[in-house]
Amino acid sequence: MTYNVLGMILVPDQLAALYDATQVLVAAYDSFDRLRYANAAFRSAFFLAPGEEVTWAEIMRRNHAERRGTVIAAPDFDAWLVSTSSRRGKVPYRAFETDLYDGRWLLMTEGVSASGWMLCIASDITALREDGRDVRQARDRAIKEAQTDDLTGIANRRFITARVDDMLSPGALGGALCVLDLDNFKYINDLVGHLAGDAVLRDFAARINGLIRRKDCFGRIGGEEFVLVLPQTAAEEAVLIVERMLSLVRQSRPLPQWPDFAYTFSAGIATGGPGTTFTDLYGRADRALYMAKMSGRNRIQVDGEAPPAVMAARG
């Protein structure tokens, strides 16, 4: 048997030929949400050149600009992108309906492996049960709203808690929970006002969400407090991930009317595995966050390390 190399996927020649002959849309994305394989039907629907490997966000952005591909009705595309990507690929399987500018109606399924790769398969259901589309779309919108933070558009406490439970479930490999809290946020609100404070929260959410891996999940718990779920991640690796986030946030200048305004955050990190409860893991990460705040803010503290071992971010 011979194989075609499509991205990093080895596909038997006969299977690759079948994929290209079918009208079913088939695509695979890697753990960084970069397209690594797509059959002819998928490339045609989303205007992709043969062999082109781009991220899902890039596909959505350029097709939206050209009013082709997926119909995105949201008035603010960037807010839609942050909101959608915060939940994309965070559960092993989901199915939903979507429509294209060319008039087709698709049933899209997404299956995600433990390594973070995603298989997308879509079938044209334009001719099926048109009278029920509004009801099904309303159902999908209600599910999305129940999982979304109203202000920032990223995952909310309910969605985050479910992802932590997944990470700690029997048979899972555990991981790290990071509690992130903006430094001196009350002072920020007093200095620039609550509307500008909301803009800072949205900037923070968008910047952090842009750095996470497929298997990770980032959401807002409330106020200026956020949670980052890092499955299959040791404390040392979690520190490196959050250090990169600290560096990026330090460089942000989110308020055009105050060009010199900058902000930072502090983080507490705890790890756990099957048998650990959300309450225990979150409590330990929250105590580590408190130690980071007491040690000067704008830094990371790992649960179980003594205060002298608090690590200011490098770089």
NUGU-363445 format. One line per field, with one value per residue: residue number from 1; x, y, z of N, C-alpha, C in turn. Coordinates in steps of 0.2 Angstrom, whole numbers. Example, Ala and Ser with C-alpha at 12.3 -4.5 7.8 and 13.67 -1.06 7.14 Angstrom:
2
resi	[1:2]
neast	[66:64]
nnorth	[-28:-11]
nup	[39:35]
caeast	[62:68]
canorth	[-22:-5]
caup	[39:36]
ceast	[66:64]
cnorth	[-16:0]
cup	[39:39]
This chain:
315
resi	[1:2:3:4:5:6:7:8:9:10:11:12:13:14:15:16:17:18:19:20:21:22:23:24:25:26:27:28:29:30:31:32:33:34:35:36:37:38:39:40:41:42:43:44:45:46:47:48:49:50:51:52:53:54:55:56:57:58:59:60:61:62:63:64:65:66:67:68:69:70:71:72:73:74:75:76:77:78:79:80:81:82:83:84:85:86:87:88:89:90:91:92:93:94:95:96:97:98:99:100:101:102:103:104:105:106:107:108:109:110:111:112:113:114:115:116:117:118:119:120:121:122:123:124:125:126:127:128:129:130:131:132:133:134:135:136:137:138:139:140:141:142:143:144:145:146:147:148:149:150:151:152:153:154:155:156:157:158:159:160:161:162:163:164:165:166:167:168:169:170:171:172:173:174:175:176:177:178:179:180:181:182:183:184:185:186:187:188:189:190:191:192:193:194:195:196:197:198:199:200:201:202:203:204:205:206:207:208:209:210:211:212:213:214:215:216:217:218:219:220:221:222:223:224:225:226:227:228:229:230:231:232:233:234:235:236:237:238:239:240:241:242:243:244:245:246:247:248:249:250:251:252:253:254:255:256:257:258:259:260:261:262:263:264:265:266:267:268:269:270:271:272:273:274:275:276:277:278:279:280:281:282:283:284:285:286:287:288:289:290:291:292:293:294:295:296:297:298:299:300:301:302:303:304:305:306:307:308:309:310:311:312:313:314:315]
neast	[4:3:6:0:7:0:1:6:0:-2:-10:-18:-17:-29:-39:-36:-40:-53:-58:-56:-65:-77:-92:-93:-87:-70:-58:-42:-35:-21:-14:-12:-21:-19:-23:-20:-24:-35:-49:-54:-68:-69:-59:-64:-76:-71:-62:-48:-31:-24:-14:-12:-9:-15:-21:-36:-42:-36:-42:-56:-55:-51:-60:-72:-69:-70:-83:-88:-88:-91:-106:-105:-114:-112:-110:-97:-83:-70:-73:-82:-73:-64:-73:-78:-66:-62:-69:-68:-64:-63:-70:-72:-80:-92:-107:-114:-124:-121:-121:-117:-111:-114:-126:-128:-132:-124:-121:-110:-97:-85:-71:-60:-44:-34:-22:-24:-27:-39:-53:-63:-79:-91:-107:-118:-134:-144:-156:-164:-176:-179:-189:-186:-174:-173:-177:-167:-155:-158:-157:-143:-138:-142:-135:-122:-122:-124:-112:-103:-94:-101:-95:-82:-82:-76:-74:-85:-88:-95:-92:-78:-77:-82:-72:-61:-66:-66:-52:-48:-55:-58:-46:-41:-26:-23:-17:-13:-19:-22:-24:-27:-25:-29:-18:-20:-33:-45:-39:-36:-49:-53:-44:-46:-59:-74:-79:-67:-60:-67:-63:-50:-51:-56:-46:-36:-42:-43:-29:-23:-31:-27:-15:-16:-15:-23:-28:-29:-39:-47:-54:-66:-69:-75:-77:-60:-54:-47:-46:-35:-34:-24:-22:-13:-1:14:19:31:31:19:23:32:23:14:23:26:14:13:24:19:7:12:17:6:-4:-18:-27:-31:-34:-26:-11:0:-4:-2:-4:-3:-3:-5:-1:-7:-2:-7:-7:-15:-23:-33:-45:-43:-52:-62:-64:-53:-42:-43:-44:-30:-23:-28:-24:-10:-10:-13:-1:8:3:5:19:23:16:13:19:22:17:19:10:14:27:39:37:50:53:46:43:48:43:53:63]
nnorth	[-6:11:28:45:60:71:86:82:70:53:47:33:30:26:30:44:47:44:53:65:64:64:73:77:87:86:88:91:98:103:103:116:122:123:121:105:95:94:90:90:96:103:112:119:125:133:141:138:136:122:112:122:128:135:144:140:152:162:157:160:174:179:175:180:194:194:191:177:159:153:160:174:182:190:207:212:206:202:201:190:180:179:174:162:154:152:142:132:116:111:101:83:80:87:93:103:116:125:139:143:157:154:148:135:123:117:102:101:92:90:81:78:73:66:71:84:86:89:83:87:85:88:88:92:98:105:102:96:97:111:119:117:124:137:134:125:133:142:134:131:144:147:137:141:154:151:146:156:171:186:199:198:188:176:159:155:153:141:133:132:126:113:109:108:97:87:86:81:69:51:41:51:62:72:88:106:120:137:152:168:185:202:215:227:231:238:251:254:255:266:275:276:274:264:260:260:251:240:238:235:222:215:216:209:196:193:193:183:172:171:164:151:133:120:110:117:128:143:155:167:169:179:197:203:191:177:160:147:132:119:104:89:94:99:107:115:117:124:136:141:143:153:163:168:173:184:192:196:203:213:222:227:240:245:256:269:282:284:283:279:270:255:238:224:207:194:177:161:144:127:109:94:78:63:60:72:86:99:110:108:110:122:130:128:134:147:151:151:162:172:173:177:190:195:195:205:206:205:193:175:162:145:133:125:129:138:156:163:157:162:166:179:184:180:189]
nup	[0:-4:1:3:8:18:25:41:41:36:23:15:-2:-9:0:1:-12:-12:-3:-10:-20:-14:-9:4:16:22:35:44:58:67:84:86:79:66:49:42:34:20:11:-7:-7:5:3:-8:-2:7:1:-1:-7:-15:-5:4:20:34:48:57:62:53:41:44:45:33:24:29:27:13:12:10:11:28:35:45:57:67:74:77:72:77:91:90:85:96:106:100:97:110:115:105:101:114:119:118:107:96:88:76:67:52:41:23:13:0:0:5:18:32:41:54:61:75:80:93:97:110:109:104:91:78:69:56:49:37:31:18:22:16:10:20:32:33:39:53:56:62:75:79:77:87:98:98:100:113:120:118:124:137:140:140:144:147:146:141:131:131:138:152:170:172:160:162:174:171:162:170:178:169:167:179:180:182:174:166:164:173:177:176:185:184:192:187:190:188:192:205:201:205:207:194:188:196:191:177:174:174:161:153:161:158:145:147:153:142:133:140:140:126:123:131:127:114:115:120:120:110:118:130:141:143:154:161:178:186:190:190:189:182:175:170:162:161:154:156:160:168:183:181:167:166:172:163:152:157:160:148:144:154:149:137:141:148:138:132:127:130:129:119:122:133:130:137:147:156:161:173:178:191:196:202:203:203:204:199:199:194:207:214:218:211:219:229:221:215:226:231:221:221:234:231:222:230:238:228:226:238:238:229:217:199:195:197:207:213:220:235:236:245:251:248:236:226:210:200:183:170:158]
caeast	[0:7:3:1:9:-4:3:9:-4:-1:-16:-17:-19:-36:-43:-36:-44:-60:-59:-56:-70:-84:-94:-93:-81:-66:-52:-39:-31:-16:-15:-11:-27:-17:-25:-15:-26:-42:-51:-56:-74:-68:-55:-68:-80:-68:-57:-41:-27:-21:-8:-11:-9:-16:-24:-43:-43:-35:-47:-62:-54:-50:-67:-77:-68:-73:-90:-88:-87:-96:-109:-104:-119:-110:-108:-90:-80:-65:-76:-84:-67:-61:-78:-78:-60:-61:-73:-67:-60:-61:-73:-70:-85:-98:-110:-118:-126:-119:-123:-112:-113:-116:-133:-128:-132:-120:-120:-102:-95:-78:-69:-54:-40:-31:-16:-27:-29:-46:-55:-69:-82:-97:-112:-123:-141:-148:-163:-167:-180:-178:-193:-183:-168:-173:-177:-160:-150:-159:-154:-136:-136:-143:-130:-116:-123:-124:-105:-99:-94:-105:-91:-76:-84:-73:-78:-87:-86:-98:-88:-71:-77:-83:-66:-57:-68:-63:-45:-47:-59:-54:-43:-37:-19:-22:-14:-12:-24:-19:-28:-24:-29:-26:-15:-23:-39:-49:-36:-37:-56:-53:-40:-48:-66:-76:-79:-60:-58:-70:-59:-44:-53:-57:-39:-33:-45:-41:-22:-22:-34:-23:-8:-17:-15:-30:-31:-30:-45:-46:-61:-67:-73:-79:-72:-54:-51:-48:-43:-32:-34:-18:-22:-7:5:17:20:37:29:14:26:34:17:11:28:25:8:15:28:14:3:16:18:0:-6:-25:-32:-29:-34:-21:-6:5:-7:0:-6:0:-7:-2:-4:-6:-3:-8:-7:-19:-25:-39:-46:-43:-58:-61:-63:-47:-37:-44:-42:-23:-21:-30:-19:-4:-11:-13:6:11:1:9:26:25:12:16:23:19:18:17:7:19:34:39:37:56:54:41:47:46:44:59:63]
canorth	[0:17:33:52:63:77:89:77:64:48:44:29:33:25:34:51:48:44:60:70:62:65:80:78:91:83:92:90:103:101:105:123:124:125:116:100:91:96:87:95:99:107:118:123:128:139:145:136:133:115:112:128:126:141:142:141:159:165:155:163:181:182:173:185:200:193:188:170:154:153:167:176:187:195:214:213:200:201:198:183:176:177:170:156:151:150:135:128:110:110:95:78:79:91:94:110:117:132:141:147:162:151:146:129:123:111:99:100:88:90:76:80:68:68:76:90:86:90:80:90:82:92:86:96:96:111:100:93:100:118:122:117:127:142:131:122:138:145:130:132:150:146:133:145:159:148:144:162:177:192:205:196:183:169:154:157:149:135:130:131:121:107:107:105:91:83:85:77:63:44:39:57:62:78:94:112:125:143:157:174:191:208:218:234:233:244:257:255:258:273:280:278:273:257:258:259:245:234:237:232:215:212:216:204:190:192:192:177:167:170:160:144:127:117:106:121:131:149:158:172:167:185:202:203:185:172:153:144:125:116:97:85:99:99:114:118:119:129:142:144:146:159:168:171:178:190:196:199:208:219:226:229:247:244:262:274:289:284:279:276:266:248:234:217:202:189:170:156:138:121:104:89:72:60:60:79:90:106:114:108:112:129:133:129:139:154:153:153:168:177:173:181:196:198:196:211:206:205:187:169:158:139:130:121:132:143:162:165:154:165:168:184:182:181:192]
caup	[0:-4:5:2:14:18:31:44:41:31:21:10:-9:-11:5:-1:-18:-10:1:-15:-24:-11:-8:11:18:27:36:50:61:72:91:86:75:59:44:40:28:18:4:-12:-6:10:1:-12:2:11:-4:0:-12:-14:-1:9:27:37:54:57:63:47:36:45:45:26:21:32:24:6:12:7:17:33:37:52:58:73:71:79:70:82:97:88:84:103:109:97:98:118:116:100:102:121:121:113:101:96:81:75:60:50:34:19:9:-7:1:8:25:33:48:55:67:77:85:95:100:117:108:102:84:77:63:55:44:36:26:15:24:14:8:25:37:33:44:60:57:67:82:80:78:94:103:98:103:120:123:118:129:144:142:138:149:144:145:137:126:132:142:159:176:171:155:164:179:167:159:176:180:164:168:185:180:181:167:164:166:177:174:180:186:185:193:185:193:186:198:206:196:208:206:187:188:199:187:170:174:173:154:151:165:154:139:149:154:136:130:143:138:120:122:134:123:108:117:123:115:108:124:136:141:147:155:167:184:188:191:186:190:176:176:164:163:157:155:155:160:175:186:178:160:167:174:156:148:160:160:141:145:158:145:132:144:150:132:130:128:127:129:115:125:138:127:142:152:155:167:174:182:195:194:206:200:207:199:202:195:196:214:216:217:208:225:232:216:214:233:231:216:224:239:228:219:236:240:223:227:244:236:225:211:193:196:197:213:212:226:239:236:251:248:245:230:222:204:195:176:166:151]
ceast	[4:3:5:3:5:-3:8:5:-3:-8:-15:-20:-26:-40:-42:-40:-51:-62:-60:-62:-77:-86:-95:-86:-77:-60:-49:-35:-27:-18:-15:-17:-25:-20:-19:-17:-33:-43:-53:-63:-73:-64:-59:-73:-77:-62:-50:-37:-25:-14:-7:-13:-9:-20:-32:-45:-42:-40:-54:-61:-54:-57:-72:-76:-70:-80:-91:-87:-92:-99:-108:-108:-117:-107:-100:-86:-74:-67:-79:-78:-64:-66:-78:-72:-59:-64:-71:-62:-58:-65:-72:-74:-90:-100:-114:-119:-123:-121:-117:-115:-116:-123:-133:-129:-129:-121:-113:-101:-87:-76:-62:-50:-37:-25:-18:-28:-36:-48:-62:-72:-89:-101:-117:-130:-146:-155:-167:-170:-178:-183:-191:-177:-168:-173:-170:-155:-151:-156:-147:-134:-137:-138:-123:-117:-122:-117:-101:-100:-97:-100:-85:-77:-80:-77:-80:-86:-89:-94:-81:-72:-78:-76:-61:-59:-66:-56:-44:-51:-55:-52:-39:-30:-18:-19:-13:-18:-21:-24:-25:-29:-25:-24:-19:-29:-43:-46:-36:-44:-56:-50:-43:-55:-68:-77:-72:-58:-61:-66:-52:-45:-53:-50:-36:-35:-43:-33:-20:-25:-30:-16:-10:-17:-22:-33:-32:-37:-44:-53:-61:-71:-77:-74:-66:-50:-52:-44:-41:-31:-29:-18:-15:-1:7:18:25:35:24:17:29:29:15:17:28:19:10:19:23:10:6:17:12:-1:-14:-30:-29:-29:-29:-15:-1:3:-5:-3:-2:-5:-2:-5:-2:-7:-3:-9:-11:-20:-31:-39:-46:-49:-57:-60:-56:-41:-37:-42:-34:-20:-22:-26:-12:-4:-10:-5:9:9:5:16:28:21:16:21:19:21:15:15:13:26:33:39:44:57:49:45:44:47:50:58:60]
cnorth	[6:23:40:55:70:80:84:71:60:45:39:32:32:29:41:52:48:51:65:70:64:72:82:82:87:87:90:96:100:104:113:126:127:119:111:96:94:93:92:99:104:113:122:127:134:142:144:133:126:115:117:126:133:139:143:149:163:163:159:171:183:180:178:192:200:191:182:165:154:160:168:182:192:202:215:206:198:198:191:178:174:172:163:151:149:144:130:122:109:104:89:78:84:92:100:111:124:133:144:152:160:148:139:129:116:108:97:96:89:85:78:74:70:72:83:91:86:87:84:87:86:89:91:94:101:108:97:97:107:121:122:121:133:140:128:127:142:141:131:138:150:142:138:151:157:146:150:168:183:197:203:192:177:165:157:152:142:130:128:125:114:104:105:98:86:81:81:70:56:43:45:57:68:83:100:116:131:148:164:180:197:212:225:236:238:250:259:258:265:278:282:277:266:255:256:252:239:233:234:224:212:211:210:197:188:190:185:171:166:165:153:139:124:114:111:125:137:153:163:169:173:190:202:196:180:165:150:137:122:108:94:90:100:106:118:121:124:136:145:147:153:165:172:175:184:194:200:204:214:224:229:237:248:250:268:281:290:280:276:271:258:244:227:213:197:182:165:149:132:115:98:83:69:59:67:82:97:111:114:111:120:133:134:134:146:156:155:160:173:178:178:188:199:199:201:211:206:199:181:165:151:136:125:124:138:150:165:162:157:168:174:182:184:185:199]
cup	[0:-1:2:8:14:25:35:45:35:29:15:3:-10:-6:3:-8:-17:-7:-4:-19:-21:-10:-1:12:23:28:43:52:66:79:91:81:68:55:42:34:27:11:-1:-10:0:7:-4:-8:5:7:-2:-6:-10:-10:4:16:31:44:53:57:56:41:37:44:37:22:23:28:16:6:8:13:22:34:44:53:63:70:72:77:75:88:96:88:91:106:106:98:106:119:111:102:109:123:116:106:102:88:81:68:58:43:30:15:2:-6:4:15:27:40:49:61:68:82:86:99:107:115:105:95:83:70:62:49:43:30:24:17:21:13:14:30:38:38:51:61:62:74:84:81:85:99:104:101:110:123:123:123:136:145:141:143:145:142:140:131:127:137:149:164:174:166:158:170:176:164:164:178:175:165:174:185:179:174:164:167:170:173:179:180:188:186:192:187:191:192:198:202:199:206:198:185:190:194:181:169:172:166:151:155:161:148:141:150:147:132:133:141:131:119:125:129:117:109:119:117:115:115:130:135:146:148:161:172:186:190:187:187:184:178:169:166:158:158:153:155:167:177:182:171:161:168:167:152:151:160:153:141:148:153:140:135:146:144:130:132:126:126:125:118:131:135:131:147:150:161:167:177:186:194:200:202:204:202:203:197:197:204:217:214:214:214:228:227:215:220:233:227:218:229:236:225:225:238:234:224:233:243:231:219:205:192:197:204:212:219:229:239:241:247:245:238:225:216:200:188:174:160:152]
